[in-house]
Amino acid sequence: MRTVNRVKRMLGGALLGAALGGIVAGCSSVPIPPTYTQPELRAICERRGGWWHDDDLMGGFCEYQAASVQAP
């Protein structure tokens, strides 16, 4: 009787582990799109007073001039 219970527990644990593994594997294959596209980032940058620089390596970046560096 003890071996039957032990086998049931082992089988239940194996099924639970397989189910959790399937859920984790299924969620990890979903591609995550970028939050903002490059044109949206450029528009945000220009609205906030920055200069947009197109860059092939990174896709572009925004440059701001600090208030302490501005000419009088």
Contacts in CASP RR format, 6 or more apart in sequence:
PFRMAT RR
TARGET T0000
AUTHOR 0000-0000-0000
METHOD contacts of the structure
MODEL  1
MRTVNRVKRMLGGALLGAALGGIVAGCSSVPIPPTYTQPELRAICERRGG
WWHDDDLMGGFCEYQAASVQAP
36 44 0 8 1.000
38 59 0 8 1.000
38 60 0 8 1.000
41 52 0 8 1.000
41 60 0 8 1.000
41 62 0 8 1.000
42 52 0 8 1.000
42 62 0 8 1.000
44 62 0 8 1.000
45 51 0 8 1.000
45 52 0 8 1.000
45 62 0 8 1.000
46 52 0 8 1.000
48 62 0 8 1.000
48 64 0 8 1.000
49 64 0 8 1.000
50 62 0 8 1.000
50 63 0 8 1.000
50 64 0 8 1.000
50 65 0 8 1.000
51 62 0 8 1.000
51 63 0 8 1.000
51 64 0 8 1.000
52 60 0 8 1.000
52 61 0 8 1.000
52 62 0 8 1.000
52 63 0 8 1.000
53 60 0 8 1.000
53 61 0 8 1.000
53 62 0 8 1.000
53 63 0 8 1.000
54 60 0 8 1.000
55 61 0 8 1.000
END
